[in-house]
Every structure is written in structure tokens, then in C-alpha cells.
């Protein structure tokens, strides 16, 4: 998906998580970045405030992946764990 601003990007990530996961699942999220630590920290903080129960990680991508994406990439990886 293409977005026009960082705020739209962060909102898209949040909406996508809510769309993909059922409310009764514990969230596991990794915020990934390539040479963009401030923006990644901003997204990480937004997600941890919005989703109180979950495991959250902030990771810098390896140079091998960063070589293909270029600097400035911000992304997320996530899955939900069923809560009994």
C-alpha cells in the first residue's frame, strides 16, 4: 500500500493489525527499520500505547536486507497468539 505521510503509514499499520487479528489474541509485534531509528521508535511507542497486552520488539534490519530496501524503510512483522 502506498501512503503519503508518516501519520498515514502508522495509522495503516494499526488498522491492518486490527483487521487481521481477533480481539482475543495476544499480539506479538516487531517494528523494523533501516537507518530510521527515530521514526521506528515513534511507531513502536504508538503501538505499545495502543495495545497494552503484547510483546513488542524494535529491531534494525541487517545490512543485507537494507541493501535491497534502501535506508529509511519502516515496517512491522506481527502475529496473534490465541488466549485461552
LUMDO-708643 format. One record per atom (N, C-alpha, C): residue in one letter; residue number from 1; atom name; z, y, x. Coordinates in steps of 0.2 Angstrom, whole numbers. Example, Ala and Ser with C-alpha at 12.3 -4.5 7.8 and 13.67 -1.06 7.14 Angstrom:
<recs>
{'A', 1, 'N', {39, -28, 66}}
{'A', 1, 'CA', {39, -22, 62}}
{'A', 1, 'C', {39, -16, 66}}
{'S', 2, 'N', {35, -11, 64}}
{'S', 2, 'CA', {36, -5, 68}}
{'S', 2, 'C', {39, 0, 64}}
</recs>
This chain:
<recs>
{'X', 1, 'N', {0, -6, 4}}
{'X', 1, 'CA', {0, 0, 0}}
{'X', 1, 'C', {0, 6, 4}}
{'X', 2, 'N', {-4, 11, 2}}
{'X', 2, 'CA', {-4, 17, 6}}
{'X', 2, 'C', {1, 22, 2}}
{'X', 3, 'N', {5, 26, 6}}
{'X', 3, 'CA', {9, 31, 3}}
{'X', 3, 'C', {8, 37, 7}}
{'X', 4, 'N', {10, 43, 5}}
{'X', 4, 'CA', {8, 50, 8}}
{'X', 4, 'C', {14, 53, 11}}
{'X', 5, 'N', {20, 50, 10}}
{'X', 5, 'CA', {26, 53, 13}}
{'X', 5, 'C', {31, 48, 15}}
{'X', 6, 'N', {35, 50, 19}}
{'X', 6, 'CA', {41, 45, 21}}
{'X', 6, 'C', {45, 44, 15}}
{'X', 7, 'N', {46, 49, 11}}
{'X', 7, 'CA', {50, 48, 5}}
{'X', 7, 'C', {47, 43, 0}}
{'X', 8, 'N', {40, 43, -1}}
{'X', 8, 'CA', {37, 38, -5}}
{'X', 8, 'C', {37, 31, -2}}
{'X', 9, 'N', {37, 31, 5}}
{'X', 9, 'CA', {37, 25, 8}}
{'X', 9, 'C', {44, 21, 7}}
{'X', 10, 'N', {49, 25, 8}}
{'X', 10, 'CA', {56, 22, 7}}
{'X', 10, 'C', {57, 20, -1}}
{'X', 11, 'N', {54, 24, -5}}
{'X', 11, 'CA', {55, 23, -12}}
{'X', 11, 'C', {51, 16, -14}}
{'X', 12, 'N', {45, 16, -11}}
{'X', 12, 'CA', {41, 10, -12}}
{'X', 12, 'C', {45, 3, -10}}
{'X', 13, 'N', {48, 4, -4}}
{'X', 13, 'CA', {52, -2, -1}}
{'X', 13, 'C', {57, -4, -6}}
{'X', 14, 'N', {61, 1, -8}}
{'X', 14, 'CA', {66, -1, -13}}
{'X', 14, 'C', {64, -4, -20}}
{'X', 15, 'N', {58, -1, -22}}
{'X', 15, 'CA', {55, -3, -28}}
{'X', 15, 'C', {53, -11, -27}}
{'X', 16, 'N', {50, -12, -22}}
{'X', 16, 'CA', {47, -18, -20}}
{'X', 16, 'C', {53, -24, -20}}
{'X', 17, 'N', {58, -22, -17}}
{'X', 17, 'CA', {64, -27, -16}}
{'X', 17, 'C', {66, -28, -23}}
{'X', 18, 'N', {67, -23, -27}}
{'X', 18, 'CA', {70, -24, -34}}
{'X', 18, 'C', {65, -28, -38}}
{'X', 19, 'N', {59, -27, -37}}
{'X', 19, 'CA', {54, -31, -41}}
{'X', 19, 'C', {53, -38, -39}}
{'X', 20, 'N', {54, -40, -33}}
{'X', 20, 'CA', {54, -46, -30}}
{'X', 20, 'C', {60, -51, -31}}
{'X', 21, 'N', {66, -48, -31}}
{'X', 21, 'CA', {72, -51, -31}}
{'X', 21, 'C', {76, -51, -38}}
{'X', 22, 'N', {79, -56, -40}}
{'X', 22, 'CA', {83, -56, -46}}
{'X', 22, 'C', {89, -53, -44}}
{'X', 23, 'N', {93, -50, -49}}
{'X', 23, 'CA', {99, -46, -48}}
{'X', 23, 'C', {105, -51, -45}}
{'X', 24, 'N', {104, -57, -47}}
{'X', 24, 'CA', {110, -62, -45}}
{'X', 24, 'C', {109, -65, -38}}
{'X', 25, 'N', {105, -61, -34}}
{'X', 25, 'CA', {104, -64, -27}}
{'X', 25, 'C', {107, -59, -22}}
{'X', 26, 'N', {110, -62, -16}}
{'X', 26, 'CA', {112, -58, -11}}
{'X', 26, 'C', {106, -57, -6}}
{'X', 27, 'N', {106, -50, -5}}
{'X', 27, 'CA', {100, -48, -1}}
{'X', 27, 'C', {101, -48, 7}}
{'X', 28, 'N', {96, -50, 10}}
{'X', 28, 'CA', {95, -50, 17}}
{'X', 28, 'C', {89, -46, 19}}
{'X', 29, 'N', {91, -41, 23}}
{'X', 29, 'CA', {85, -36, 25}}
{'X', 29, 'C', {85, -34, 32}}
{'X', 30, 'N', {80, -34, 35}}
{'X', 30, 'CA', {79, -32, 42}}
{'X', 30, 'C', {74, -26, 42}}
{'X', 31, 'N', {76, -20, 44}}
{'X', 31, 'CA', {72, -14, 45}}
{'X', 31, 'C', {69, -14, 52}}
{'X', 32, 'N', {63, -14, 52}}
{'X', 32, 'CA', {59, -15, 59}}
{'X', 32, 'C', {56, -8, 60}}
{'X', 33, 'N', {55, -7, 67}}
{'X', 33, 'CA', {52, -1, 69}}
{'X', 33, 'C', {48, -2, 76}}
{'X', 34, 'N', {43, 2, 77}}
{'X', 34, 'CA', {40, 3, 84}}
{'X', 34, 'C', {41, 10, 86}}
{'X', 35, 'N', {45, 11, 90}}
{'X', 35, 'CA', {46, 18, 93}}
{'X', 35, 'C', {48, 23, 88}}
{'X', 36, 'N', {51, 21, 83}}
{'X', 36, 'CA', {53, 26, 77}}
{'X', 36, 'C', {60, 25, 75}}
{'X', 37, 'N', {65, 26, 80}}
{'X', 37, 'CA', {72, 24, 78}}
{'X', 37, 'C', {75, 28, 73}}
{'X', 38, 'N', {74, 35, 73}}
{'X', 38, 'CA', {77, 39, 68}}
{'X', 38, 'C', {75, 38, 61}}
{'X', 39, 'N', {68, 37, 60}}
{'X', 39, 'CA', {66, 35, 53}}
{'X', 39, 'C', {68, 29, 51}}
{'X', 40, 'N', {69, 24, 55}}
{'X', 40, 'CA', {71, 17, 54}}
{'X', 40, 'C', {79, 17, 52}}
{'X', 41, 'N', {82, 21, 55}}
{'X', 41, 'CA', {89, 22, 54}}
{'X', 41, 'C', {90, 26, 47}}
{'X', 42, 'N', {86, 30, 45}}
{'X', 42, 'CA', {86, 33, 39}}
{'X', 42, 'C', {85, 28, 33}}
{'X', 43, 'N', {80, 24, 34}}
{'X', 43, 'CA', {79, 19, 29}}
{'X', 43, 'C', {84, 14, 29}}
{'X', 44, 'N', {87, 12, 34}}
{'X', 44, 'CA', {92, 7, 35}}
{'X', 44, 'C', {98, 10, 31}}
{'X', 45, 'N', {100, 16, 32}}
{'X', 45, 'CA', {106, 19, 29}}
{'X', 45, 'C', {105, 20, 21}}
{'X', 46, 'N', {98, 21, 19}}
{'X', 46, 'CA', {97, 22, 12}}
{'X', 46, 'C', {98, 15, 9}}
{'X', 47, 'N', {95, 10, 12}}
{'X', 47, 'CA', {96, 3, 9}}
{'X', 47, 'C', {103, 1, 9}}
{'X', 48, 'N', {107, 2, 14}}
{'X', 48, 'CA', {114, 0, 14}}
{'X', 48, 'C', {118, 3, 9}}
{'X', 49, 'N', {116, 10, 7}}
{'X', 49, 'CA', {120, 13, 2}}
{'X', 49, 'C', {118, 11, -5}}
{'X', 50, 'N', {111, 9, -6}}
{'X', 50, 'CA', {109, 7, -12}}
{'X', 50, 'C', {111, 0, -14}}
{'X', 51, 'N', {111, -4, -9}}
{'X', 51, 'CA', {113, -11, -10}}
{'X', 51, 'C', {119, -13, -6}}
{'X', 52, 'N', {125, -13, -10}}
{'X', 52, 'CA', {131, -14, -7}}
{'X', 52, 'C', {132, -21, -4}}
{'X', 53, 'N', {130, -26, -8}}
{'X', 53, 'CA', {131, -33, -5}}
{'X', 53, 'C', {125, -36, -2}}
{'X', 54, 'N', {125, -37, 4}}
{'X', 54, 'CA', {120, -40, 8}}
{'X', 54, 'C', {121, -39, 15}}
{'X', 55, 'N', {116, -43, 19}}
{'X', 55, 'CA', {116, -42, 26}}
{'X', 55, 'C', {110, -38, 28}}
{'X', 56, 'N', {112, -33, 32}}
{'X', 56, 'CA', {107, -29, 35}}
{'X', 56, 'C', {106, -28, 42}}
{'X', 57, 'N', {100, -28, 45}}
{'X', 57, 'CA', {99, -28, 52}}
{'X', 57, 'C', {94, -22, 53}}
{'X', 58, 'N', {95, -19, 59}}
{'X', 58, 'CA', {90, -14, 61}}
{'X', 58, 'C', {87, -16, 68}}
{'X', 59, 'N', {81, -17, 68}}
{'X', 59, 'CA', {78, -20, 74}}
{'X', 59, 'C', {72, -16, 77}}
{'X', 60, 'N', {71, -16, 83}}
{'X', 60, 'CA', {65, -13, 86}}
{'X', 60, 'C', {60, -19, 87}}
{'X', 61, 'N', {54, -18, 86}}
{'X', 61, 'CA', {49, -23, 87}}
{'X', 61, 'C', {47, -24, 94}}
{'X', 62, 'N', {45, -30, 96}}
{'X', 62, 'CA', {44, -31, 103}}
{'X', 62, 'C', {37, -27, 105}}
{'X', 63, 'N', {36, -26, 112}}
{'X', 63, 'CA', {30, -23, 114}}
{'X', 63, 'C', {24, -27, 112}}
{'X', 64, 'N', {24, -33, 112}}
{'X', 64, 'CA', {18, -37, 110}}
{'X', 64, 'C', {16, -35, 102}}
{'X', 65, 'N', {21, -35, 98}}
{'X', 65, 'CA', {19, -33, 91}}
{'X', 65, 'C', {17, -25, 91}}
{'X', 66, 'N', {21, -21, 94}}
{'X', 66, 'CA', {20, -14, 94}}
{'X', 66, 'C', {13, -12, 97}}
{'X', 67, 'N', {11, -16, 102}}
{'X', 67, 'CA', {4, -15, 104}}
{'X', 67, 'C', {-1, -16, 99}}
{'X', 68, 'N', {-1, -20, 94}}
{'X', 68, 'CA', {-6, -21, 89}}
{'X', 68, 'C', {-5, -16, 83}}
{'X', 69, 'N', {1, -14, 82}}
{'X', 69, 'CA', {3, -9, 76}}
{'X', 69, 'C', {3, -2, 79}}
{'X', 70, 'N', {4, -1, 85}}
{'X', 70, 'CA', {5, 6, 87}}
{'X', 70, 'C', {12, 9, 86}}
{'X', 71, 'N', {14, 14, 89}}
{'X', 71, 'CA', {20, 17, 88}}
{'X', 71, 'C', {21, 21, 82}}
{'X', 72, 'N', {27, 21, 79}}
{'X', 72, 'CA', {28, 24, 73}}
{'X', 72, 'C', {28, 20, 67}}
{'X', 73, 'N', {27, 13, 68}}
{'X', 73, 'CA', {27, 9, 62}}
{'X', 73, 'C', {35, 8, 60}}
{'X', 74, 'N', {35, 8, 53}}
{'X', 74, 'CA', {42, 6, 50}}
{'X', 74, 'C', {40, 1, 45}}
{'X', 75, 'N', {44, -5, 45}}
{'X', 75, 'CA', {43, -10, 40}}
{'X', 75, 'C', {50, -13, 38}}
{'X', 76, 'N', {49, -18, 33}}
{'X', 76, 'CA', {55, -22, 31}}
{'X', 76, 'C', {53, -29, 30}}
{'X', 77, 'N', {58, -33, 32}}
{'X', 77, 'CA', {57, -40, 30}}
{'X', 77, 'C', {64, -42, 26}}
{'X', 78, 'N', {63, -46, 21}}
{'X', 78, 'CA', {69, -47, 16}}
{'X', 78, 'C', {68, -54, 13}}
{'X', 79, 'N', {74, -56, 10}}
{'X', 79, 'CA', {74, -62, 6}}
{'X', 79, 'C', {80, -62, 2}}
{'X', 80, 'N', {80, -65, -3}}
{'X', 80, 'CA', {86, -65, -8}}
{'X', 80, 'C', {89, -72, -8}}
{'X', 81, 'N', {96, -73, -7}}
{'X', 81, 'CA', {100, -79, -7}}
{'X', 81, 'C', {103, -80, -14}}
{'X', 82, 'N', {102, -85, -17}}
{'X', 82, 'CA', {105, -86, -24}}
{'X', 82, 'C', {112, -87, -23}}
{'X', 83, 'N', {116, -83, -28}}
{'X', 83, 'CA', {123, -83, -28}}
{'X', 83, 'C', {125, -87, -34}}
{'X', 84, 'N', {130, -92, -32}}
{'X', 84, 'CA', {132, -97, -37}}
{'X', 84, 'C', {137, -94, -41}}
</recs>
